[in-house]
Amino acid sequence: MEKKPHFLRREFPPREVSSVSLALLLAAVLLLNALLYLYLNKFYTSSGRAETDPSLCPFGYFRLGAVKNCSPWLSCEAINREVRKLKRVGEGAVKKVFLSEWKENKVVLSQLTNSELKEDFLHGLKMLKALQSKHVVRLLGYCEQQFTILTEYHPLGSLRGLNETLHIPKYKGMNTWHRRLMLAIDYVSIIRYLHSSPLGTLVMCDSNDLDKVLSQYLLTSDFHILVNDLDALPLVNRSAGRLVKCGHRELRGEFVAPEQRWPYGEEVPFKDDLMPPYDEKTDIWKIPDVSNFLLGHVEGSDIVRLHLFDIHAACKKKDPAERPSAQEVLDTYRKVLTLLIREAAMPGTREML
């Protein structure tokens, strides 16, 4: 009879192997979390978005380009003598904007367009001086007598051109859900700053439609957002019973908050003195629409929207008192960024555990 061969099967201790694997996996997760913490800490505190910006100078001074020393804001005399206009690059209801040159640096010179709006112009200058921070375009000088303001130049222009900029070959690598979410975080950070500014709670009134909102902000070369136009920033003072109204005309459309619309129907003609005032929660209503633009339509952006769905639904509550604060929105955005970076770095970690 033919004998069947016997095969020896070596038994491996399964518990020992799985324990080693689990230990390695947990070590990898801990290392990832440490690296993620360091990255996010750097993002929040060292990327130019921190609450204190080391590039800022004392009040009344500025630093431009690679220059280490701070210079005093340019006076009327210095602007007239040292600043040279190159070309007009924009014009609004309040001011004309010129690309200019100062000591071989590109700068922006803004001048009053309509003398009837000089109070708006001077209010914008007052806000620009008082709110100098990492959130606000850098002031280089001004001349009240000639209604002139000098600010830092940002070649990428306003946020209106974001999508066009991201299609330029040089910047295509920036067109990711991660970078776009960081822009949305910048935007909400600015709203939070205005709502808790050194002057009190300020409302961004130049925001009656998306295009108008985007025109108020600049995109920097390192892909951050600065607020640029501060001509319409009324102050809310609840303790004094002071609310605001954005202009004296009727506002329409779904972009503006419900409380900004005429509440008495078509049969009652609009009258400014009958229009109820409102508070800073009008800015919160608009956050989802602005963020939707900033997130764009790239791979992963729909996942970001899904994670932001609840906070955006809260922003769209009809009752302003039920909407979250800008700080609450910002906290949620940051949590979503942290979560999605972790999941992108180690997809499937949850299933492996």
Order of alpha helices (4+ residues) and beta strands (2+ residues): alpha-beta-beta-alpha-beta-beta-beta-alpha-beta-beta-alpha-alpha-beta-alpha-beta-beta-beta-alpha-alpha-alpha-alpha
